[in-house]
Amino acid sequence: MGTLVNFAEIAELRARTDLERGLALANVAAGRHSVFRSEAEGIYVRTKALLPRLSGLDEDERIRLEAKVRELGMALELVDG
C-alpha cells in the first residue's frame, strides 16, 4: 500500500515549526551578533520566501503564518535594540 505525500502540508508544517523556533531563538538572543539571532534571522528569511509558494493554504492559515512572520521580524528588531 503506497503513501500519498502532500508536500504542501509538509511545507506548511515546516514553516509553522520553524517560526516557533525562530521566535524562541530571537527571545533568548543577547544582541545583534548573537548566534541565536543569526539563526532566527535565517529562519525569518527562509520562511518569508517560502510563504508565497505554499499553494495549499486556506486564507485563515495564510493570515496566521504571515502574522507569525511579522512577529518574528519584530522580535528580531527588538534584539537589534
N, C-alpha and C positions, 0 to 999 in steps of 0.2 A: 504494500500500500504506500503510495507516494505522499509526500507532504508538500502542500502548496505554500510557498513562502511569499508573504506580502511585504515587499521591500519598502513600500510607503509607510506601513505601520512600524517596521523596524527603524526606519529613519526618524519617524516621529518620536518613538520611544527613546532613541539615542539623543535627539535634540532635547527632550524633556529632562532626561537624567544628566546630560552634560550641563544644562543650565543650572540645575540644582547644585551640581558640584562646583560650577563656576561661582555661584553666589556664596557658597561656603568658603571657597578659597579667597574670594575678594574680602570677605568679612574677617579673615584672620591675617590678611596681608598687612605688613607693618609699614610699607611705603612703596614708592614708585618702582624701586629696584628689587622688590621682594620677588622671590621665586614663585610664591603663591599668586601674586598679582600677575606675573608673566603668564602663568598657566591659565589663570582666569581670563586674561585678555585673549589668549589663543582660542579658548572655548567660545568667547564672545564673537570673535571674527568668523570662526568656522560655522557657528550656529546661525549667525546673521546671513551668511552666504547660502546656507542650506535651506532656510525657510522658504524662499521663493520657489524652490524646486520640489517642495512637498506637495504633491498633487492630490493626495487622498484626504486632506484635512477638511473638516467642515468649518464653517465660518466661526463658530464659538471656540473651537480648538485653536484655530489660527490666531484669533484675537488673544487667547490666553498665552500662547507661545510668544507672540510679538510683545506682549506686556512683560513677560519674563526676560526677554532680550533687553528691553528698555531698562528694566530693574537692574540687570547685571551691568549695563552701561553706566547707570547712575552710581552703582556700588563702586565701580572702577574709578569714576570721577572723584568719589569721596576719598578713596585711597590716595589719590594724587594730591589731595589737600586743597 
